[in-house]
Amino acid sequence: MKRILTSILFLLVVMCSYAQKKRYYCEVKGIEKELSSGLKIIFDFGNQASYNMWGDLSSKLKFVDEKNGEEIKFNSMVDAANYMVEKGWSFQQAYSSAYGGHPVIHWIFYKDAETIEEAKKGIMTKEEYNKAVADLNAQTETLQQEDKVLELRLNQIDTEQNELQTELEAVKSVL
């Protein structure tokens, strides 16, 4: 009886932990470059428009290296697919379409995770990198301002300490 209850409890725990995960999708789109050979490849997580106002695939959705912000250049759709699989994503479907008279290749990937941030761990678009850099710069500016205030306060305290030291020495000489 105890073994059955333990087994049921274990199954419930496993089912609850799986139930918390959600499936997230990413559409990898490739379109031939206008003035050079190869493909322009972007990664669409569905949270913003993938085409810019000129009808071209948005450069904001290209991947960058998290360390230095340099664009990761993919040689082909297969190269991009290998990158996604390396990051834990699974291939689901491929199809093609046309946009503005140009063929577009679409590959759909998915990943089960608790949050989109968890699903995208290790992946950063150019726009996300630029936002992260801007946020860090703003935080740095705030810290520098706080540092200046603290430096002024420290100078004040040093001045007060010197004045007190001088007073103490004067009192000692009188006594």
C-alpha positions in Angstrom: 0.0 0.0 0.0 2.8 2.4 0.9 4.6 1.6 -2.4 1.4 2.4 -4.4 1.0 5.7 -2.6 4.6 6.6 -3.2 4.3 5.8 -6.9 1.1 7.9 -7.2 2.8 10.8 -5.4 5.8 10.5 -7.7 3.7 10.5 -10.8 1.8 13.6 -9.6 5.0 15.5 -8.9 6.3 14.6 -12.4 3.0 15.6 -14.1 2.9 18.9 -12.2 6.5 19.8 -13.1 5.7 19.0 -16.8 2.4 21.0 -16.7 4.3 24.2 -15.8 6.2 24.1 -19.1 4.9 25.9 -22.2 5.9 25.4 -25.8 7.5 28.4 -27.4 8.1 28.8 -31.2 10.7 30.5 -33.3 10.4 31.0 -37.0 13.7 31.2 -38.9 13.2 33.2 -42.1 15.7 33.4 -44.9 15.5 35.6 -48.0 18.0 36.1 -50.8 20.2 39.2 -50.4 19.6 41.9 -52.9 23.2 42.8 -53.9 25.2 39.8 -52.8 25.0 36.1 -52.7 23.7 34.2 -49.7 20.7 34.6 -47.5 19.6 37.2 -45.0 18.4 35.2 -42.0 16.3 36.5 -39.1 14.8 34.8 -36.1 11.1 35.7 -35.3 9.8 34.9 -31.8 6.5 36.5 -32.6 6.9 39.5 -30.3 7.6 42.1 -33.0 7.2 42.7 -36.8 9.7 40.7 -38.8 9.6 43.1 -41.8 10.7 46.7 -41.7 8.9 49.6 -43.4 10.7 48.9 -46.7 9.3 45.3 -46.8 12.7 43.8 -46.0 13.4 41.4 -43.2 14.2 43.4 -40.1 17.9 43.5 -39.1 16.8 43.9 -35.5 16.0 40.2 -35.5 19.4 38.9 -36.4 21.3 37.1 -33.7 24.4 38.6 -32.0 27.1 37.3 -29.8 26.1 38.1 -26.2 29.7 38.9 -25.3 30.6 41.5 -27.9 27.4 42.3 -29.8 28.8 41.2 -33.2 26.3 39.8 -35.6 26.4 36.0 -36.0 26.6 35.3 -39.7 25.0 32.1 -40.9 26.1 30.5 -44.2 22.8 28.8 -44.8 19.5 27.8 -43.3 21.1 24.6 -42.2 23.8 26.6 -40.4 21.0 28.5 -38.6 19.2 25.3 -37.9 22.3 23.7 -36.3 22.7 26.8 -34.1 19.0 26.5 -32.9 19.4 22.8 -32.2 22.7 23.6 -30.3 20.6 25.9 -28.1 18.1 23.2 -27.4 15.4 24.0 -30.0 13.7 21.2 -32.0 12.8 21.4 -35.7 9.1 21.2 -36.5 8.2 22.3 -40.0 9.6 24.0 -43.1 7.7 25.8 -45.9 8.4 28.6 -48.4 6.4 31.7 -49.5 6.9 34.8 -51.5 7.1 38.4 -50.1 7.6 41.4 -52.4 8.3 39.0 -55.3 11.1 37.3 -53.4 11.1 33.7 -52.2 11.2 33.4 -48.4 12.2 30.2 -46.7 10.6 29.5 -43.3 11.7 26.9 -40.8 9.8 26.5 -37.5 11.5 25.5 -34.3 10.0 24.9 -30.8 11.3 24.6 -27.3 9.4 23.6 -24.1 10.3 25.9 -21.2 8.7 27.7 -18.2 9.3 31.2 -19.7 10.3 32.7 -23.0 13.4 34.0 -21.3 14.3 30.4 -20.3 13.6 29.3 -23.9 15.8 32.0 -25.3 18.7 31.4 -22.9 21.9 31.9 -24.8 20.2 33.6 -27.7 20.1 37.4 -28.2 18.9 39.5 -31.1 20.6 42.7 -32.1 17.7 44.8 -30.7 17.9 43.0 -27.3 21.7 43.5 -27.2 21.3 47.2 -27.9 18.6 47.5 -25.2 20.8 45.6 -22.7 23.8 47.9 -23.5 21.6 51.0 -23.1 20.3 49.7 -19.8 23.8 48.9 -18.6 24.9 52.4 -19.6 22.0 54.0 -17.7 22.9 51.9 -14.6 26.5 52.9 -14.9 25.6 56.6 -15.1 23.4 56.2 -12.0 26.2 54.4 -10.2 28.7 57.1 -11.2 26.4 59.8 -9.9 25.9 58.0 -6.6 29.7 57.5 -6.5 30.2 61.3 -6.9 27.8 62.0 -4.0 29.5 59.5 -1.8 32.9 60.9 -2.7 31.8 64.3 -1.7 30.4 63.0 1.5 33.6 61.1 2.2 35.6 64.4 1.6 33.3 66.1 4.1 33.8 63.4 6.7 37.6 63.6 6.2 37.5 67.4 6.7 35.4 67.0 9.8 37.8 64.3 11.1 40.8 66.6 10.5 39.1 69.5 12.3 38.2 67.2 15.2 41.8 65.9 15.3 43.1 69.5 15.4 40.7 70.3 18.2 41.7 67.2 20.2 45.4 68.0 19.8 44.6 71.6 21.0 42.7 70.3 24.1 45.6 67.8 24.9 48.1 70.6 24.7 46.1 72.7 27.1 45.8 69.8 29.6 
